[in-house]
């Protein structure tokens, strides 16, 4: 099972949102494009600046063509190589691994998925964790 997430921050720091999905296997170009299509529906026409790490699926020819076609609403900025400390989503994963997923011996992936969803809900409900992930990455308002 893999998780994908996008954290959204208002330009003035007044609000943060979290959009995430799980998939039963690894994310590839096609699954990431589907994630971005769902994200586009979620943001309902708002412009998005997406900051991405160096996952190979982010750099494929098909992805580059897709991103070019989406440039009316989506701008992509790439993080430098090997810089997870600059990626706020890495702080989200670390938080989940330290709480809901810590020392978990699950019977199946459904149990892990449920725990991950619970952790995501906890982060969203906190109201402050999304901003703390951004600040920890050195990116703040």
Rosetta silent file (secondary structure, phi, psi, omega in degrees, C-alpha in Angstrom):
SEQUENCE: XXXXXXXXXXXXXXXXXXXXXXXXXXXXXXXXXXXXXXXXXXXXXXXXXXXXXXXXXXXXXXXXXXXXXXXXXXXXXXXXXXXXXXXXXXXXXXXXXXXXXXXXXXXXXXXXXXXXXXXXXXXXXXXXXXXXXXXXXXXXX
SCORE:     score description
SCORE:     0.000 S_00000001
   1 L     0.000  139.896  176.612    0.000    0.000    0.000 S_00000001
   2 E  -126.512  152.899  177.331    1.206    3.494   -0.796 S_00000001
   3 E  -120.219  145.142  173.992   -0.035    6.898    0.290 S_00000001
   4 E  -129.504  141.272 -177.778    0.060   10.152   -1.599 S_00000001
   5 E  -142.450  150.819  172.498   -0.641   13.537   -0.074 S_00000001
   6 E  -131.849  126.921  175.603   -0.857   17.185   -1.011 S_00000001
   7 E  -101.951  131.669  179.929   -0.809   19.908    1.605 S_00000001
   8 E  -114.868  135.878 -179.872   -2.395   23.165    0.617 S_00000001
   9 E  -127.906  132.970  173.058   -1.686   26.500    2.248 S_00000001
  10 L   -64.472  148.594 -177.251   -3.405   29.808    1.605 S_00000001
  11 L   -56.646  -28.125 -177.123   -0.999   32.447    0.382 S_00000001
  12 L  -100.275    4.731  178.839   -1.515   34.464    3.579 S_00000001
  13 L    77.316   12.562 -176.198   -1.209   31.543    6.004 S_00000001
  14 L   -78.976  -19.636 -175.192   -4.831   31.797    7.079 S_00000001
  15 L  -156.669  151.240  175.263   -5.720   28.184    6.287 S_00000001
  16 E  -134.024  149.419  178.764   -4.230   24.808    5.458 S_00000001
  17 E  -134.640  157.596  177.659   -5.761   21.731    3.849 S_00000001
  18 E  -131.456  126.816  177.081   -4.682   18.145    3.369 S_00000001
  19 E  -120.206  129.376 -179.140   -5.666   15.970    0.442 S_00000001
  20 E  -146.384  160.492  176.333   -4.551   12.342    0.423 S_00000001
  21 E  -146.427  159.108  171.710   -5.175    8.981   -1.177 S_00000001
  22 E  -119.026  155.909  172.088   -4.022    5.427   -0.791 S_00000001
  23 E  -138.640  152.604 -172.857   -3.426    2.844   -3.464 S_00000001
  24 L   -69.320  -15.947 -177.592   -2.944   -0.899   -3.074 S_00000001
  25 L  -131.562 -147.733  178.776    0.508   -0.942   -4.689 S_00000001
  26 L   -87.372  153.803  173.633    3.134    1.625   -5.632 S_00000001
  27 L   -78.143  134.350  173.138    2.386    4.950   -7.247 S_00000001
  28 L  -124.957 -175.587 -177.222    3.369    5.161  -10.892 S_00000001
  29 H   -56.677  -46.783 -176.749    2.792    7.859  -13.484 S_00000001
  30 H   -63.488  -43.108  179.597   -0.779    6.811  -14.244 S_00000001
  31 H   -67.612  -35.873  177.769   -1.796    6.659  -10.585 S_00000001
  32 H   -69.141  -36.754  175.944   -0.181   10.026   -9.884 S_00000001
  33 H   -63.293  -41.802  176.885   -2.009   11.592  -12.812 S_00000001
  34 H   -62.085  -39.839  176.533   -5.268   10.212  -11.389 S_00000001
  35 H   -60.525  -44.903  179.838   -4.303   11.717   -7.999 S_00000001
  36 H   -66.536  -34.778  176.294   -3.697   15.097   -9.652 S_00000001
  37 H   -64.853  -41.678  176.534   -7.015   14.881  -11.476 S_00000001
  38 H   -65.606  -38.911  177.324   -8.757   14.257   -8.159 S_00000001
  39 H   -62.250  -42.115  178.749   -6.810   17.145   -6.631 S_00000001
  40 H   -59.346  -41.125  176.959   -7.937   19.399   -9.485 S_00000001
  41 H   -64.805  -37.909 -178.380  -11.557   18.519   -8.719 S_00000001
  42 H   -66.830  -39.344 -176.785  -10.943   19.199   -5.021 S_00000001
  43 H   -85.786   -7.998  172.174   -9.485   22.692   -5.559 S_00000001
  44 L    47.730   57.185  173.462  -12.269   23.622   -8.009 S_00000001
  45 L    88.834   -7.182  177.396  -10.386   25.860  -10.380 S_00000001
  46 L   -71.480  150.538  177.354   -7.959   27.432   -7.925 S_00000001
  47 L   -78.166  144.759 -176.728   -4.369   27.722   -9.036 S_00000001
  48 E  -130.030  136.294  168.124   -1.911   25.345   -7.404 S_00000001
  49 E  -107.892  115.881 -176.831    1.856   25.391   -7.016 S_00000001
  50 E  -101.590  124.236  177.518    2.943   21.806   -6.478 S_00000001
  51 E  -103.911  117.833 -173.182    6.322   21.187   -4.847 S_00000001
  52 E  -117.866  150.901  173.210    7.542   17.702   -5.711 S_00000001
  53 L   -86.707 -166.625 -172.149   10.428   15.500   -4.733 S_00000001
  54 L   -94.118   24.294  177.587   12.470   13.398   -7.145 S_00000001
  55 L   -53.310  131.397 -178.260   10.249   10.328   -7.468 S_00000001
  56 H   -53.599  -35.464  179.596   10.913    8.891  -10.965 S_00000001
  57 H   -64.398  -21.142  177.581    7.175    8.911  -11.785 S_00000001
  58 H   -74.026  -17.351 -172.686    7.240   12.700  -11.311 S_00000001
  59 L  -113.388    3.521 -176.152    9.736   13.001  -14.176 S_00000001
  60 L   -65.049  160.708  178.451    8.402   10.574  -16.784 S_00000001
  61 H   -60.785  -43.693  179.947    7.690   11.712  -20.340 S_00000001
  62 H   -62.606  -41.328  178.831    3.961   11.024  -19.882 S_00000001
  63 H   -65.408  -42.886  179.434    3.924   13.064  -16.662 S_00000001
  64 H   -60.307  -41.186  177.500    5.753   15.969  -18.300 S_00000001
  65 H   -64.194  -43.076  178.471    3.192   15.972  -21.121 S_00000001
  66 H   -61.329  -49.043 -178.012    0.332   15.867  -18.626 S_00000001
  67 H   -61.391  -38.125  178.142    1.788   18.703  -16.532 S_00000001
  68 H   -61.028  -40.652 -179.513    2.311   20.838  -19.634 S_00000001
  69 H   -71.375  -17.765 -177.379   -1.370   20.403  -20.518 S_00000001
  70 L  -100.246    8.891 -170.347   -2.382   21.413  -16.956 S_00000001
  71 L   -64.048  -11.826  175.784   -0.370   24.623  -16.772 S_00000001
  72 L   -66.542  -33.272 -177.081   -3.514   26.810  -16.540 S_00000001
  73 L  -118.441  -16.327 -170.532   -4.088   25.648  -12.964 S_00000001
  74 E  -127.795  123.514  173.059   -0.928   23.770  -11.982 S_00000001
  75 E  -115.401  135.706 -177.792    2.664   24.941  -11.625 S_00000001
  76 E  -114.196  131.272  173.134    5.293   22.430  -10.537 S_00000001
  77 E  -119.713  135.920 -178.230    8.461   23.219   -8.627 S_00000001
  78 E   -99.315  138.624  172.976   10.964   20.454   -7.908 S_00000001
  79 L   -74.409  153.414  173.372   12.793   20.011   -4.647 S_00000001
  80 L   -61.378  155.515  178.854   16.559   19.528   -4.828 S_00000001
  81 L   -59.819  145.018  175.964   17.687   15.902   -4.860 S_00000001
  82 L    52.784   52.344 -179.104   17.918   14.114   -1.521 S_00000001
  83 L  -132.612   55.506 -179.641   16.194   16.848    0.463 S_00000001
  84 H   -61.582  -22.505  179.558   13.375   15.226    2.445 S_00000001
  85 H   -66.986  -18.609  178.639   13.929   17.850    5.153 S_00000001
  86 H   -92.203   -2.502 -174.658   12.482   20.473    2.756 S_00000001
  87 L  -105.039  108.280 -179.729    9.314   18.479    2.086 S_00000001
  88 H   -57.489  -29.279  179.885    6.469   19.109    4.576 S_00000001
  89 H   -65.496  -31.111  176.399    4.774   15.865    3.499 S_00000001
  90 H   -62.593  -34.271  175.931    7.762   13.920    4.862 S_00000001
  91 H   -67.578  -35.310  174.620    6.951   15.414    8.265 S_00000001
  92 H   -61.381  -49.940 -179.405    3.388   14.137    7.892 S_00000001
  93 H   -60.193  -42.751  178.454    4.644   10.614    7.171 S_00000001
  94 H   -60.966  -39.000  178.961    7.027   10.801   10.131 S_00000001
  95 H   -64.596  -45.855  178.976    4.191   11.914   12.381 S_00000001
  96 H   -63.780  -41.706 -179.849    1.956    9.013   11.309 S_00000001
  97 H   -66.427  -28.882  179.440    4.809    6.515   11.683 S_00000001
  98 H   -85.444  -12.243 -177.704    5.495    7.812   15.172 S_00000001
  99 L  -117.396  -90.562 -172.739    1.853    7.655   16.284 S_00000001
 100 L   -64.898  -30.284 -176.294   -0.754    5.483   14.581 S_00000001
 101 L  -101.254   -0.885 -177.468    1.694    3.234   12.722 S_00000001
 102 L   -65.793  128.486  175.759    4.343    2.904   15.449 S_00000001
 103 L    53.358   28.960 -178.450    5.075   -0.727   16.384 S_00000001
 104 L   -84.040  127.044  173.190    1.936   -1.881   14.581 S_00000001
 105 L  -111.283   85.472 -172.750    1.730   -5.580   13.756 S_00000001
 106 L   -79.312  148.896  175.404   -1.284   -5.498   11.481 S_00000001
 107 L   -72.444  -33.786 -178.951   -3.277   -8.523   10.428 S_00000001
 108 L  -159.172  175.903 -178.813   -3.703   -7.090    6.914 S_00000001
 109 H   -67.054  -27.163  178.694   -3.371   -3.922    4.831 S_00000001
 110 H   -60.648  -38.758  178.628   -6.935   -2.897    5.646 S_00000001
 111 H   -66.859  -39.912  177.932   -5.898   -2.430    9.278 S_00000001
 112 H   -65.769  -42.367  179.085   -2.892   -0.332    8.237 S_00000001
 113 H   -61.593  -43.334  178.345   -5.076    1.739    5.932 S_00000001
 114 H   -61.651  -43.470  179.138   -7.576    2.372    8.731 S_00000001
 115 H   -64.117  -41.643  178.854   -4.779    3.435   11.080 S_00000001
 116 H   -63.699  -42.653  177.998   -3.317    5.762    8.447 S_00000001
 117 H   -62.040  -41.068  177.507   -6.740    7.329    7.839 S_00000001
 118 H   -61.596  -42.036  178.391   -7.170    7.827   11.583 S_00000001
 119 H   -63.966  -42.592  177.968   -3.783    9.546   11.736 S_00000001
 120 H   -60.998  -44.665  178.195   -4.621   11.804    8.813 S_00000001
 121 H   -60.241  -40.773  178.395   -7.903   12.755   10.507 S_00000001
 122 H   -61.538  -43.478  179.991   -5.997   13.536   13.726 S_00000001
 123 H   -63.082  -45.486 -179.560   -3.597   15.790   11.824 S_00000001
 124 H   -62.879  -45.837 -177.429   -6.436   17.609   10.078 S_00000001
 125 H   -67.066  -24.393 -177.832   -8.436   18.046   13.288 S_00000001
 126 H   -63.392  -32.691 -179.480   -5.444   19.445   15.181 S_00000001
 127 L    77.660  -17.123 -176.649   -5.586   22.647   13.162 S_00000001
 128 L  -119.978  -23.105 -174.207   -1.902   23.312   13.836 S_00000001
 129 H   -62.943  -39.316  179.716    0.072   20.271   12.685 S_00000001
 130 H   -59.628  -39.773  177.466   -0.062   21.126    8.974 S_00000001
 131 H   -70.295  -34.607  178.719    1.507   24.499    9.737 S_00000001
 132 H   -67.658  -33.645  176.637    4.102   22.901   12.007 S_00000001
 133 H   -65.039  -40.167  178.183    5.125   20.564    9.155 S_00000001
 134 H   -65.465  -45.425 -179.584    5.589   23.587    6.903 S_00000001
 135 H   -65.054  -40.413  178.908    7.581   25.455    9.539 S_00000001
 136 H   -61.396  -31.351  178.498    9.753   22.412   10.288 S_00000001
 137 L   -79.690   -1.682 -179.846   10.657   22.292    6.596 S_00000001
 138 L    83.104   13.253  179.926   11.804   25.922    6.830 S_00000001
 139 L  -117.166  106.875 -178.263    8.874   27.148    4.772 S_00000001
 140 L  -147.728  169.493 -175.044    6.570   29.437    6.684 S_00000001
 141 L   -88.351    0.000    0.000    4.575   32.645    6.403 S_00000001
